[in-house]
């Protein structure tokens, strides 16, 4: 998952799992929300 702010690439959130298709749609939604909070609350200057 790319971490973007105002179209600028800040980084990526990359998670590994012990099995293929380990994460589901609810996991993805929660991780997107987590990434959004991280970008909003971090000073990338």
N, C-alpha and C positions, 0 to 999 in steps of 0.2 A: 504494500500500500504506500503510495507516494505521499509525502508530507509537503503540501503546497501552501504558499501564502502569497496572495495577490499575483498568482501566476508564476511565482518564483519557486523553483525546486529547492527545498530545505534538507531533504533526506528521504529515507524510506523506512517503513516499519516492516520487518521481515521476520515472520515466526515459523519455526519448524514444528512438526508434529510427529508423534511416534508411528502414525499410520496414515495412509492415503485417505483423503476426504474426512479427516478427523474433525475439522471445523465445519459448522453449519451456518445457515443464514443468520441466525440470532448471534452467533459468535462474530460474524462479519460486521453486523450492525453495531455491536458493542465496541468492536475494535475501531470502526470508523469514528464513533463518538469519542473514544479515548484519544485517537489521533487528532481530532478536531480540537479538543480541550488542550492537548499538549502544544499544538501549534499556536493557539490563541494565548496561552499563558507563558510562553517561552520567548525570551528576547534573543533573536538570532543575529543581532548586530555584530 
